[in-house]
Amino acid sequence: MIPSTMRAIQLESFDGTEGLFVREVATPQPQAGQVLVKMHTAAVNPSDLMFLRGRYGVRRPLPTIPGFEGCGTVVAAGSVLGKLWVGRRIALATQGNFGTWAEYTIVNDKEVFPLRKSISDEQGAMMLVNPLTAWALMDRAVRDRHRGVLLNAANSALGRMIVRIAAARGLTSVAIVRQASQVDALKALGASAVVVSSADDFADQLADACRTHHAGIGFDAIAGTMTGTLLKALPGGARVLVYGALSLESTQVDVGTLLFGNRAVEGFWLTEWIRRHGTMRVVRAMIDIQGALAHTMTTEVLATYTLDQAATGIRAYQDNMGAGKIVLRMA
């Protein structure tokens, strides 16, 4: 039986975790084209942290329930198509009016993906944003016939995925980390070269590694001055895809780097990639991701927090994102 009310993590001001409160709210009802999902687990990503500050590409009126992805079971539907999902455990991603940090959520019936029994609720909660982003970025590298890739934030969950995917597909990878202590772990995952950004000759090391390992495209999770550094280290004709802004700064690129070398900077937003490529491409990607989960797409989970502990867990993740991902357990 579906209760008339549910508990949810509600954002009441764009003040980060300080704006989060656990509230009793009305359980949403699915309309045509929607399904109601009883949430098991939900992920926390850098995009969620930006949303909490009102700095993400999607901004909803307050109060609102945050959370862009998770895992749950479909319990009701507002259409014939949606009824086919009832009783199925699914991964979901949503940027609609209802987030995933709640006991129930509403999602478009075309934005749910069935999960294999072998996949845990924890991994199921993180099946879309990071794995699908890594898959899409590497798909671009392969389609553009690059021999190697350059990436920063390489010790993040998504960065480690890119390194593993590159190795599995026979591409080289030049990985940037902040600390020397992270070098060996990235090389063990298959990174061709690992460069420490705090080194005095960082820019020279980076350019040399890109030449040696034939990196032709860059993936930037940081923005700020780092975008220009990546672009300058890459050869003529290269592209840097900016998919994050961990620095919380605007992208900065030297004009000469753009003008004299046919280099370019592009934005990558997973939501727009899904819109452009359509459901069938996403389904294909999800099949690949679930098949490769045990090898290249696994996400290390540092800790799991209950709904009541969510704000504490999100703060811990925010303060040390390199330590590992956290999962919120709604049930």
Secondary structure, DSSP 8 states (H G I E B T S, - for coil): ---SEEEEEEE-SSSGGGGEEEEEEE-----TTEEEEEEEEEE--HHHHHHHTT-SS----SSB---SEEEEEEEEESSHHHHTTTT-EEEEE--SSS-SSBSEEEEETTSEEE--TTS-HHHHTTSSHHHHHHHHHHHHHHHTT-SEEEESSTTSHHHHHHHHHHHHTT-EEEEEES-GGGHHHHHHHT-SEEEETTSTTHHHHHHHHHHHTTEEEEEESS-THHHHHHHHHS-TT-EEEE---TT-S-----HHHHHTTT-EEEE--HHHHHHHHHHHHHHHHHHHHHHHTTTTS---EEEEEESTTHHHHHHHHHH-GGG-EEEEE--
